[in-house]
Amino acid sequence: MSTVSDERATKTEGTTGQMAGGDPRLDKLVHRLPPRMGDTFTYLLKPSSRWVRIPSGTLLIVGGVLSFLPILGVWMLPLGLALLAEDVPALRSSRSKVLDWIERKKPHWLEPSAPKNDQS
């Protein structure tokens, strides 16, 4: 395991031992993201980041709806919904169902990603 992934694991668990988003499956998906994006997502999932998470989730959903425009895409919609699911109980149950589906149908998504070799 690399130093970056060790630091990310420590940051994600924090001092209270809580995982990002409170769901171990979501935590595994976040760890598969590139380090910079994973750190951002981990920060947004912290309970203290609610004031940033709600506007970010809303803007991502709007960007997903406007996916016909350049740069914006449909990928923004599920990401925005996942962020808002931390604060909206109705979305939290839907997120749990999606994570259940991923666990059943795509278990390789929850496996640790292979270390990336940067030889540039």
C-alpha positions in Angstrom: 0.0 0.0 0.0 1.3 3.4 -0.9 1.9 6.3 1.5 -1.0 8.3 -0.2 -3.5 5.5 0.4 -2.3 5.1 4.0 -2.9 8.8 4.6 -6.3 8.6 2.9 -7.3 5.7 5.1 -6.3 7.6 8.2 -8.1 10.8 7.1 -11.2 8.8 6.2 -11.5 7.0 9.5 -10.6 10.1 11.5 -10.2 10.1 15.2 -13.6 8.7 16.0 -13.3 5.7 13.7 -16.2 6.8 11.5 -16.0 6.1 7.8 -16.9 8.5 5.1 -20.6 8.6 4.8 -21.1 6.0 7.6 -21.4 3.1 5.1 -18.4 0.8 4.6 -19.5 0.2 0.9 -19.5 3.9 0.2 -16.1 4.2 1.9 -14.7 1.4 -0.4 -16.0 3.2 -3.5 -14.5 6.5 -2.4 -11.1 4.8 -1.9 -11.2 3.7 -5.6 -11.3 7.3 -6.7 -8.2 9.2 -7.7 -6.5 10.6 -4.5 -7.5 14.2 -5.1 -11.1 13.4 -5.9 -11.3 10.9 -3.1 -10.0 13.4 -0.5 -12.6 16.0 -1.7 -15.4 13.5 -1.5 -14.3 12.3 2.0 -14.2 16.0 3.1 -17.8 16.5 1.7 -19.1 13.4 3.6 -17.9 14.7 7.0 -20.8 15.8 9.2 -19.1 19.2 9.7 -19.2 19.8 6.0 -22.9 20.0 5.7 -22.9 23.7 4.7 -20.7 22.8 1.7 -22.3 19.4 0.9 -25.9 20.6 0.3 -25.0 23.4 -2.2 -22.5 21.1 -3.9 -25.0 18.3 -4.3 -27.6 20.7 -5.6 -25.2 22.1 -8.1 -24.2 18.6 -9.3 -27.8 17.7 -9.8 -28.5 20.8 -11.8 -25.4 20.1 -13.9 -26.6 16.6 -14.5 -30.0 17.9 -15.7 -28.1 20.2 -18.0 -26.0 17.4 -19.4 -26.7 18.4 -23.0 -24.3 21.3 -22.5 -20.5 20.8 -23.0 -18.5 19.8 -20.0 -21.5 19.0 -17.9 -22.6 15.4 -17.9 -25.0 12.8 -16.6 -22.3 11.6 -14.2 -23.0 14.6 -12.1 -26.6 13.5 -11.3 -25.8 10.4 -9.2 -22.9 12.1 -7.5 -25.1 15.0 -6.4 -27.8 12.6 -5.2 -25.2 10.6 -3.2 -24.0 13.8 -1.5 -27.6 14.9 -0.7 -28.4 11.4 0.7 -26.3 12.3 3.8 -28.9 14.9 4.7 -32.2 13.6 3.2 -33.5 10.4 4.7 -35.6 9.5 1.7 -32.5 9.6 -0.5 -30.4 7.7 2.1 -32.7 4.6 1.7 -32.3 4.8 -2.1 -28.5 5.1 -1.8 -28.5 2.0 0.4 -30.5 0.1 -2.3 -28.0 1.2 -5.0 -25.1 0.1 -2.8 -26.9 -3.2 -2.2 -27.2 -3.7 -6.0 -23.5 -2.8 -6.5 -22.6 -5.3 -3.8 -24.6 -8.1 -5.5 -24.0 -7.3 -9.2 -20.6 -5.5 -9.3 -18.6 -6.8 -6.3 -15.3 -6.0 -8.0 -16.2 -2.3 -7.7 -15.8 -2.7 -3.9 -12.4 -4.3 -4.1 -9.3 -2.2 -3.4 -8.0 -0.6 -6.6 -4.6 -1.6 -7.9 -1.8 0.9 -7.1 -1.3 3.3 -10.0 2.3 3.6 -11.3 3.1 7.1 -12.4 6.1 6.9 -14.7 5.8 10.3 -16.5 
